[in-house]
Amino acid sequence: MTDNRQSLADLAALTQTPAPAPQSGDTSSQQADDYMSGAVEAPRAPTMPLREQIIDKQGRAYATGRRKDAVARVWVKPGSGKITINGRDQEVYFARPTLRLVINQVFGITEREGQYDVVCTVKGGGLSGQAGAVKHGISQALTKYEPILRAPVKAAGFLTRDSRTVERKKYGKAKARRSFQFSKR
């Protein structure tokens, strides 16, 4: 086995520009000035490798979104920005503007409004849970189609499944925690 020990002088010789020898009058402010002027290179942070693009034969990215009891199957492909839910347009299916706003949050954060067509089928739960499931599915599918968008979508918290669900009803109670009305007499 060979001995490959290297000293700091050997490492300085390996770089393109030799490191300046330390002088007795060299201060930390002098080193900071060299760094700011560009004489000394800043250490580079290792970059994370991008994930691979995952698309099917039709050029779509698929993902499943979940929220409360709702499950959404979502397909995303480049297009004019049309969102179809269970065969109906989003304005028809989600009549409330707040629910449409929830769905389009992902495109707002990634600055991709009107660039992708979304086709999804959603089952279970109510309208609010379904809108959350569609948002979760769009987020997942968009990051599969464009892996570079993963960082802003993850920072916004859209890739995390919201695990809050309805608490079960307990016996002796009207609801999960609500007691029956107390009667004094």
Contacts in CASP RR format, 6 or more apart in sequence:
PFRMAT RR
TARGET T0000
AUTHOR 0000-0000-0000
METHOD contacts of the structure
MODEL  1
MTDNRQSLADLAALTQTPAPAPQSGDTSSQQADDYMSGAVEAPRAPTMPL
REQIIDKQGRAYATGRRKDAVARVWVKPGSGKITINGRDQEVYFARPTLR
LVINQVFGITEREGQYDVVCTVKGGGLSGQAGAVKHGISQALTKYEPILR
APVKAAGFLTRDSRTVERKKYGKAKARRSFQFSKR
12 18 0 8 1.000
12 19 0 8 1.000
20 34 0 8 1.000
31 40 0 8 1.000
34 40 0 8 1.000
35 42 0 8 1.000
50 147 0 8 1.000
50 148 0 8 1.000
51 143 0 8 1.000
51 147 0 8 1.000
51 150 0 8 1.000
52 147 0 8 1.000
53 61 0 8 1.000
53 144 0 8 1.000
53 145 0 8 1.000
53 146 0 8 1.000
53 147 0 8 1.000
54 61 0 8 1.000
54 144 0 8 1.000
54 145 0 8 1.000
55 61 0 8 1.000
55 144 0 8 1.000
55 145 0 8 1.000
56 62 0 8 1.000
58 77 0 8 1.000
59 77 0 8 1.000
60 75 0 8 1.000
60 76 0 8 1.000
60 77 0 8 1.000
60 145 0 8 1.000
61 75 0 8 1.000
61 76 0 8 1.000
61 77 0 8 1.000
61 141 0 8 1.000
61 142 0 8 1.000
61 144 0 8 1.000
61 145 0 8 1.000
62 73 0 8 1.000
62 74 0 8 1.000
62 75 0 8 1.000
62 141 0 8 1.000
62 144 0 8 1.000
63 74 0 8 1.000
63 76 0 8 1.000
63 137 0 8 1.000
63 138 0 8 1.000
63 139 0 8 1.000
63 140 0 8 1.000
63 141 0 8 1.000
63 144 0 8 1.000
64 71 0 8 1.000
64 72 0 8 1.000
64 73 0 8 1.000
64 74 0 8 1.000
64 137 0 8 1.000
64 140 0 8 1.000
65 71 0 8 1.000
65 72 0 8 1.000
65 73 0 8 1.000
65 74 0 8 1.000
65 132 0 8 1.000
65 133 0 8 1.000
65 134 0 8 1.000
65 136 0 8 1.000
65 137 0 8 1.000
65 140 0 8 1.000
65 161 0 8 1.000
66 72 0 8 1.000
66 133 0 8 1.000
66 136 0 8 1.000
66 161 0 8 1.000
67 129 0 8 1.000
67 130 0 8 1.000
67 131 0 8 1.000
67 132 0 8 1.000
67 133 0 8 1.000
67 135 0 8 1.000
67 136 0 8 1.000
67 161 0 8 1.000
67 162 0 8 1.000
68 125 0 8 1.000
68 126 0 8 1.000
68 128 0 8 1.000
68 129 0 8 1.000
68 133 0 8 1.000
68 162 0 8 1.000
68 164 0 8 1.000
68 165 0 8 1.000
68 166 0 8 1.000
69 124 0 8 1.000
69 125 0 8 1.000
69 126 0 8 1.000
69 129 0 8 1.000
69 165 0 8 1.000
70 122 0 8 1.000
70 123 0 8 1.000
70 124 0 8 1.000
70 125 0 8 1.000
70 126 0 8 1.000
70 129 0 8 1.000
70 130 0 8 1.000
70 132 0 8 1.000
70 133 0 8 1.000
71 122 0 8 1.000
71 123 0 8 1.000
71 124 0 8 1.000
71 133 0 8 1.000
72 120 0 8 1.000
72 121 0 8 1.000
72 122 0 8 1.000
72 130 0 8 1.000
72 132 0 8 1.000
72 133 0 8 1.000
72 134 0 8 1.000
72 136 0 8 1.000
72 137 0 8 1.000
73 120 0 8 1.000
73 121 0 8 1.000
73 122 0 8 1.000
74 118 0 8 1.000
74 119 0 8 1.000
74 120 0 8 1.000
74 134 0 8 1.000
74 137 0 8 1.000
74 138 0 8 1.000
74 140 0 8 1.000
74 141 0 8 1.000
75 118 0 8 1.000
75 119 0 8 1.000
75 120 0 8 1.000
75 141 0 8 1.000
76 116 0 8 1.000
76 117 0 8 1.000
76 118 0 8 1.000
76 138 0 8 1.000
76 141 0 8 1.000
76 142 0 8 1.000
76 144 0 8 1.000
76 145 0 8 1.000
77 116 0 8 1.000
77 117 0 8 1.000
77 145 0 8 1.000
78 115 0 8 1.000
78 116 0 8 1.000
78 117 0 8 1.000
79 114 0 8 1.000
79 115 0 8 1.000
79 116 0 8 1.000
79 117 0 8 1.000
80 114 0 8 1.000
80 117 0 8 1.000
81 113 0 8 1.000
81 114 0 8 1.000
81 115 0 8 1.000
81 116 0 8 1.000
81 117 0 8 1.000
81 118 0 8 1.000
82 89 0 8 1.000
82 117 0 8 1.000
82 118 0 8 1.000
83 89 0 8 1.000
83 90 0 8 1.000
83 103 0 8 1.000
83 117 0 8 1.000
83 118 0 8 1.000
83 120 0 8 1.000
84 90 0 8 1.000
84 117 0 8 1.000
84 118 0 8 1.000
84 119 0 8 1.000
84 120 0 8 1.000
85 93 0 8 1.000
85 94 0 8 1.000
85 120 0 8 1.000
85 121 0 8 1.000
85 122 0 8 1.000
85 130 0 8 1.000
85 134 0 8 1.000
86 93 0 8 1.000
86 120 0 8 1.000
86 121 0 8 1.000
86 122 0 8 1.000
87 119 0 8 1.000
90 100 0 8 1.000
90 103 0 8 1.000
91 100 0 8 1.000
94 100 0 8 1.000
94 103 0 8 1.000
94 127 0 8 1.000
94 130 0 8 1.000
94 131 0 8 1.000
96 127 0 8 1.000
99 127 0 8 1.000
99 128 0 8 1.000
99 131 0 8 1.000
102 131 0 8 1.000
102 132 0 8 1.000
102 135 0 8 1.000
103 131 0 8 1.000
103 132 0 8 1.000
103 134 0 8 1.000
103 135 0 8 1.000
103 138 0 8 1.000
104 113 0 8 1.000
105 135 0 8 1.000
105 156 0 8 1.000
105 158 0 8 1.000
106 135 0 8 1.000
106 138 0 8 1.000
106 139 0 8 1.000
106 142 0 8 1.000
106 153 0 8 1.000
106 158 0 8 1.000
107 113 0 8 1.000
107 114 0 8 1.000
107 115 0 8 1.000
107 116 0 8 1.000
107 138 0 8 1.000
109 152 0 8 1.000
109 153 0 8 1.000
109 156 0 8 1.000
109 158 0 8 1.000
110 142 0 8 1.000
110 146 0 8 1.000
110 149 0 8 1.000
110 152 0 8 1.000
110 153 0 8 1.000
112 142 0 8 1.000
112 149 0 8 1.000
116 142 0 8 1.000
116 145 0 8 1.000
118 134 0 8 1.000
118 138 0 8 1.000
118 141 0 8 1.000
120 134 0 8 1.000
120 137 0 8 1.000
120 138 0 8 1.000
122 130 0 8 1.000
122 133 0 8 1.000
122 134 0 8 1.000
124 130 0 8 1.000
132 162 0 8 1.000
135 158 0 8 1.000
136 158 0 8 1.000
136 159 0 8 1.000
136 161 0 8 1.000
136 162 0 8 1.000
139 153 0 8 1.000
139 158 0 8 1.000
139 159 0 8 1.000
140 159 0 8 1.000
142 149 0 8 1.000
142 153 0 8 1.000
143 149 0 8 1.000
143 150 0 8 1.000
143 153 0 8 1.000
143 154 0 8 1.000
143 159 0 8 1.000
150 159 0 8 1.000
153 159 0 8 1.000
166 176 0 8 1.000
167 176 0 8 1.000
167 177 0 8 1.000
168 176 0 8 1.000
169 175 0 8 1.000
169 176 0 8 1.000
170 176 0 8 1.000
170 177 0 8 1.000
172 180 0 8 1.000
173 179 0 8 1.000
173 180 0 8 1.000
174 180 0 8 1.000
END
